[in-house]
Amino acid sequence: SSGPAGFLVVTLPYASFPGCSAFVHKGCRENLASCAKVKMKQPKGSLQAHDTSSLPTVIMRNKSSQPKERPRSAVLLPEEATAVPMFTNRRSQQCVSLSKSVSIQNITGVGNDENMSNTWKFLSHSTDSLNKICKVNESTESLTDEGVGTDMNEGQLMGDFESDSKQLEAESWSRIVDSKFLKQQKKDVVKRQEVIYELMQTELHHIRTLKIMSDVYSRGMMTDLLFEQQMVEKLFPCLDELISIHSQFFQRILERKKESLVEKSERNFLVKRIGDVLVNQFSGENAERLKKTYGKFCGQHNQSVNYFKDLYTKDKRFQAFVKKKMSSSVVRRLGIPECILLVTQRITKYPVLFQRILQCTKDNEVEQEDLAQSLSLVKDVIGAVDSKVASYEKKVRLGEIYTKTDSKSIMRMKSGQMFAKEDLKRKKLVRDGSVFLKSATGRLKEVQAVLLTDILVFLQEKDQKYVFASLDHKSTVISLKKLIVREVAHEEKGLFLISMGVKDPEMVEVHASSKEERNSWIHIIQDTINSL
């Protein structure tokens, strides 16, 4: 209709309320907060007492006042940084929760058939408009509000996983290809394609876990809780390197899938060669990256989990942060310890998958050779990772022994050299465990045996500290040079340690808890002596 001064007035489907300046879309009336004016007009008799202790405190500002500095900055797109204001009221939570309405049925990971620059795109079309409205930053006080659901990074992840996992949304290869095409394939071919498809899906799931650790937990800890980078890395060591390794591997698999599309079809594919991709991933520089990265990550597994437990127990803000993130539709109750465990287990899943693909591969000698080689290579990588994990754990254990050892304790070796606590730091641990030393009177004393690369040390506990064990005026710090190890006759748990020096030989009798334990000690001491 025609308005004043020639303006055109357009009637929109909005609802207004008498005596109130609020306008709202008819479909959104239920979401509008109760009007303060209406409450003021209510009769006094109709007023009821309410508990306001759980309500948020709203601080009003006039237009001229400067916004209060927040613990972290707003999360904005670069081109919108100057255009979108930073809201501080509770309306932001309503915007954030709207992202829950986006379907997450197919959220399993990331990756697509395009180049890697598109793999981690900032926002998908499905959540773009929502996220532009909701680019706000919450104060850290809102961490205790578990009803918020998802924040901006999680909304971004939802978009990424929603769009990028479309090509692997089917439960199996048989469900994604046409039924007519499926019927044309032999049984062994179908089995092989199913396992290859399982490899694709599980790799996608693995990347999804890594991205949750990175984009939800790690980033959130730094922006919401203002944690230092070092604190985050204690929980998630070498996370960026892991994402890089598996993203590149997954991209190569997707490229092979795309190359395997049947002519004139966008959904029917038959992967005839995958072995060469697997050989490339687990050999050369790629293998060394895997060994180094997984060696460090898996080696720090226990330390990371213990650090998480300590933080979760002592830091209430961290506890609230974790609870909030776990309630997210993207995270789906996947906690930090569970994420860490899943990552450590991933590398152990490859041999089973490769073996199954090999068993289903017929009439293709080149592919069979590549698969057999990849199976051997991945086992070598796992062996190297296990070795690095063992070395790391021994280093940590030696540090614990060093910390517990009394700094005043000192022992003279048979050679006359003095051995003190500080000397432990310059050694490498081979093995430690509880054994018994037998005195001249036949009494057994429980001690801690610490086998280092060139010395065997016996410690006893005193006042919750370790001190060098005492035994009939004999040295309990024994050099492995010129050391002879023998079983004790008629004593299945005993062994002799005979030091052959310049002067008279010195013999120490040691007892283990069982015959098997005794044999194990003899074997490892002898191996350590031989490696000198």
N, C-alpha and C positions, 0 to 999 in steps of 0.2 A: 504494500500500500504506500501511498505518497505521504512523506513526513515533512516536517518543517524545513524550510530553506532548500527544498527540492531534494532532500535526502530520501533514499529508498529504504523503507523499513521492512525487514524480512522477519517473519514469525518463525522461531525455531521451537523444537519440542522440548522446551524447558519449563520447569514448574517454579512459580514464585510463591511466597508466603506473605499473607497480610501482616503489615507492621514490621516486616523484616526485609533487609536489603539483600538477602541471600537468593541467588539463582542457582538452580541445579537441574541437570538432565533428569527427566522423569524416571529413567531406569536406575538412577543412582540415589534416589531420595532416601533409601534406607541407610546409605552410608554416611549421610550428613549428620554431624553431631547435633545433639539437642540444643535448641536455641536458648540462649541465656535470657532473652527478653521474655520468652514465654514463662520461664521458671520464675522470673521476678513478679509476674502478674498472678501467680498461683496464690490462692488463699493461704494464710498462715497455718490454718488447720490441716492443710494437705501436705505440709512439709514433713519429711521424715529424716531422721538422723542416719547418716551414712558414715561408714569407716573410710576415711580418705587417706589412710596411711599408705595404701598401695598405689595411689594415683601419682602420676609424674608431676613434678614441679615445673610450672611454666613461667619463664622469666620474660617479661615484656620489655621491649626496647623501643625508644622513640626513633624517628627517622634519622636524627642527627648523631645518635650514638654510634660508636665504632663497635663492630662485632667482636665478641670475646674470643681471644685466641684459643683454638682447639688443639688438643694433643697431636692431631694429624691433619693433613690437608685434604681438601675435597678431591674426589677421584673424577677427573674430567677428561674428555677427549681433547687433544691439543687444540683443535679448531674451535672448541666450545669453551675454552678456559676463561675467556673474557665475557662470554655471553650468558652463561648460566649462573644464577646466584646460588649461594650456599645457604640452604634453609637450615634452621636449627630447631624447628618444632616437630611434633610427633607425626605430622602429615607424611614425612619421609618414609615412615615405616609402612604406611598404607601403600605407597608406591612400590616399595621393595617387595611387599608380600604379593603384589599383583603378578610378579614373575612366576609364581607358583602355578598359575593357570596355563603356562606353556607346557605342552606335552613333553614328558621325559621318558616315554616308553622305550625309545631307542637310544638312550644315552648309555653308550658303552665305551667310548673312547674318542679319539680324534684321528684325522688323516683323510685324504681324498685322493682322487686320481690326478689332480692338478699338481703344479709344482709346489715345493715346500713353502713358498711364501704365502700360499693360500691355506696351508694346513692349519696355521694358528691365526686365522683372521680375527679381527677384534670383536665384532658382533655379528650375529646372524640376522637375517631379515625378520625372523620370528620374534626376536626380543629387542630389536633396534629401537622401536618407538617407545617401548616401555622404559628402557634403560636411559634414554635421553631425558625423559621426564624425571627419572629417579636418580640423577647423578648428584647425590647429596652425601654428606659425610656425617656419620653419627658420632657423638661424643663417646668416649670410652665408658661412660656411665651406663650406656645402653647395652653393654655386654651381658648384663644380668638378665636382659629381656630375651627369653628363649623363644618367644613367639615371632620374632622378626623373620626367621626362615632363611632367606638368602640375601647376600650382599651383592655389590656390583660385580665383583670377580666371579662369584658363583653364577650370576645371571649370564655373564659372558661365557662361562664354561658350558652352561646349559645350551646356549646357542651353538657353540662349537660342536659339542657332542651330538646334538640333535641333527644338525645338517651333515656333518662329516661321517657319521656312522650309518647313513642311509644305505650305502652299498653293502653293508654287512649286517643288516638288521634281521635277516631271516635266521631261523634257528640252525639251519644246515644248508649245505650246498644243494641238496635235493629239493629244498623248499624255494630256492631262489631261481632255479632254471625252469624252463617250460617243461611240462609233463611229457610232451611229445619228444623233446630232446633227451629227457631223462631215460625214457624207454629204449632209446637207440643205443645206450651205453651198456658195456659189459659190467658184470658184478664187481670185478676187481677194479675197474676204472672208477666206478661210483664210490667204492670204499676209499680209494686213493684221493679223490677229489674232496670227500668228506673230511679226511684228516688234514689236508692242505687248508681247507676252509676253517677248520678248528684252529690251526696254527695262526691264521689271519685274525680270527676273532680273539683268541687269547692274547695275542700281541697287542691288539687294540685295547683290551681290558687292562693290560699291564701299563700302557701309556696313560690310560685314564687314571689309574692309581697314582702314577708319578705326577700327573697334572694336578690332581687333588692335593697332593703333598706340597706342590710348588705354588699353585695359584690360590688355594684356599687357606691351607694351614701356614705355610712358610711366609707368604706375603702378608697374610692377616696378622701374624705374630709381630711383624715389623711395623705395619701401619696402625693396627689397632692397639697393640700392647707396647709398641716402641722398643721391641727387643733388639739387641745388637745382632749384627750378622753372625758373629761367632757363636752366640747362643743358639741361633737357628741351625747353624751347621753342626752343632753337637747333636741335634735331633736328626737332621737330614744331611749327612755328609755327601759330597759330590753329586748333588741332585741334578744340577744343570747338565753334567756330563752324562748321567744316566738317560736323561730325556733326549739328549742329542744322539746317543748311540742307538736307542730304540726307535726314535723317529726316523732316522735314516734307514734303518733295517726295514721298518714297516713301509716306508715309501718305496723301497726296492721291491718288496713283495707286491704292493699294489700296482706298481708298474708292470710286473710280470702278469698279474691278473688282467690288466688292461690289454696287454699284448696277446693274451690267450682268448680274447673274445671271438666267438664264432662269427664268421662273415655275415653281415646284414642283421646283426643282433646286438642289443644293448645289455642283455642280461644273461645270455647263455655263454659260459666260458669253460674251457677245458685246459687246465694247466698241465702241459706235457713235460715241462722242465722246471724244477725248483731247486734241484741239488746244487747247481752252480751258484745260486744266490746264497744258499746256506754255507757252502764252502768259503765264499768270499767273506761272510760275516764272522766266521770263526777261525780265520787264518790271518797271518801277517800282522799288519798294524792294528786291524780291527780286533784280533784276538788279544793283543797286548793291552789295548784299551779296556777290554772286558776284564782281563785278569787284574789289572791295576784298580779299576773302578769298583768292581764287585769285591775284590779283596779288601779294600778299605771299608766299603759300606757294610759288608757282612761281618768284618772283623769288629766293627764298632756297634754291632747289633745290640748286644747286652748292655753296653754302656749307654746307648741312645734310649733304650727302654727304661733303664734305671733312672736316667736323667729326667725322662718324661714323668715317671712316677713321683720323683722328688718334687718337680715343679707343680704337678697336679695336687699334691698333698699340701704344699706350703703356700702356693700362690692362688688366692681365691679368684683373682681376675683371670688368670690363665685357666682355671677350672671352669669359670663361666664362659670364657671364649670357646673352649673345646666343646662344651655342651651345646652352645649355640650353633657352632659349625656342624656338629653331628646331626642336628635336627634339620639341616638343609636337605632339600630334595636332590641336590647333586651329590652330596657326600653319602647320603643314605646310610647313616649310622656307622660309617667306616671310620673308626678311631685311628689315632696316630700309631699306637703299637701294632694294630692290625695292618696298616699300610706298610710299616717297616717290615713286618713278617712276610707279607705278600711279595715284596720286592726281593728279599733274600731268597725266597723259594723259586722265583721265576726261572733262574738259570738251570735249576735242577729238573725242570719240566721238559726241556728241549730233547734230551736223549730219547725219552719215551715217544715223543711225537715223530722224531726223525726215524726211529726204528719202525714205527707203524707205517709211515710213508714208504719206507724201503720194502717192507713185507708185501705191500699192495702194488709195487711197481713190477710190471712184467714186460718182457720183450723190448727192453730199452737198456742196453748194456752201459752206455755212457751215463745215463741217469742213475742207474744202480751204483756205478762206481763213485759218482759224486755224492750220493746219499750215504754210502758206506764211509767215504772219507769225511764227510761232515759229521757223522756220528762219532768217529774217532777223534776229530778235532774238538768237538764240544766236550767230550770226556776229558781231554787234555786241559781244556780251559777250566773245567770244574775242579780237576785235580790241583791246578795251580792256585785257584782261588782258595781251596781248602788249606793249602800249604800257607798261604798268606794270612788266612784267618788264624791258623794255629800259631804262627809267629807273633801276630798281634796280641793274641790272648796270653801268650807266654810273657810278652813284654809288659802287659798290664799286671799279670800275676807277680812278676819280679818286682814291679813297683810297689805292690801291696806288701810283699815281704820286706822290702827295704824300709817302707814307712813304719812297719811294726817293729823293726829291729832296734834295740836300744843303742843309741849313739856312743855310749860309754863302753859297750862290750867289745872286747878285742881278743884274738886268739893267735898264739904263736904256732906256725906250721912246723913240721918235722925238719924242714930245711933251715929253720931259724927265722924265716920271713914272717912279719906280722901281718895279720889279716883283720881288717876292721869293716864296719858297716859301709863306708864309702866305697870300698872295693867291689861291693855288689853291683853298683851302678855301671861299672866298666865291664860287666860280664853279660852273657846271654843265657837265659834259662833253657834247659833241656827238659827237665821234669822235676816235679816236687811231689812229696807225699809223706804220709805218716808211716814210720817204721819204729823198731825197738833196738836199742843198743844194750848189749849184754855186758855187765861188769864182771870183774874178777871173782866176785862173790856169787855170781850166777843170777843177780837181780836184773830184770829187764826194765829199762827206762824208755818211755815213749818220747820220741823226738820227731822233728820235721826234717826229712832229708831233702836237700836242695842240690840237684845235679846241674852244674854249670858246664860250659864248654870245655873247661880244663881243670875244674876243681869240684870236689864233692864236699858240701857243708852240712853239718848237723846242728840244728837249732832246737833249743828247748824254751818253753814258755815260762815266764816269770813276771808276776805283777802285770799281766796282760800285755807283755812285751816279749819279743824274741831276744834271747842271748845265746852265745855259742855254748853248746852243750859241754858238760864236764864228764870225763870218763877215765878214771884211774890214772890221772896225770898224763893221759894221751891227748894228742891233738885231734880235734874233731873237724878240722879243716884239712882235707886230704887232697894232695895233688894227684891228678890222673896220670902224670908221667911216672913210668916205672911202677904202675899199680897192677897187681894181679888179683883177679876175682875168682873165688873158688866156692863150691858148695860145701856145706858142713855135713860130714858123714853122719848118717843115722838121724839127721834132723832136716826134715823136708822143708821147713820154713826158714832155715838159716843159711847165711853166706859169710865168707871171710873176705875182708879187704886187706891185702898184704902190700905194704909200701916198701919197695926195695930201694933203699937209699945207699949213700956212701957208707953210712954206719950200719948198725944192726937193723934188720927188718922190724917193722912194727905192724901188728895185726889187730884189726878191729872186727868183732863179730856182730853182725846185723841180722835181725829177724824181721820177717814180713808177716802180714796177717794170714797169708795162705801160701801154699806151694806155688800156685799160679802167679801170685804177686811176686814171690821170690824169684821165679824164673824170668819174669818180666824185667825186674831190676837188673839181674845179671846180664840179660840181653842188651838192655839200653846202655848200661855202663860200659860194656865191652865195645858196643858200636861207637860210643863217644870217644873211647880211648883210641880206637882204630882210625878215627877221623882227625886226630891231632896231627 
